[in-house]
């Protein structure tokens, strides 16, 4: 069976969603990533526009997860 589930990481850097008061701390992000791996999630969906999401993922353990990062056409990646 192909792995098809990505964990959306928008809330890792912003107050994304109706129940989020503030972004999760680093340890909470690590716990979510560990649980995602246990449940068979194969990757993370993120973007520069998700504020600190990419930074949180960089500090957390993302081994064994593919990171899919989107960017807007014409974005300067330097």
URBELKA-V737776 format. One record per backbone hydrogen bond with DSSP energy under -0.5 kcal/mol. CO is the residue of the C=O (numbers start at 0). NH is the residue of the N-H. If there is no record, write none. Layout:
BEGIN
co={CO,CO}
nh={NH,NH}
END
This chain:
BEGIN
co={3,4,4,5,6,8,9,9,10,12,13,18,24,25,26,27,28,29,30,31,32,33,34,35,36,41,42,43,43,44,45,46,47,49,51,52,53,54,55,59,61,65,65,66,67,67,69,71,74}
nh={5,41,42,7,44,11,12,13,23,51,15,20,28,29,30,31,32,33,34,35,36,37,38,40,39,65,6,45,67,8,69,49,50,52,55,56,57,58,59,61,64,43,67,68,45,69,47,74,76}
END
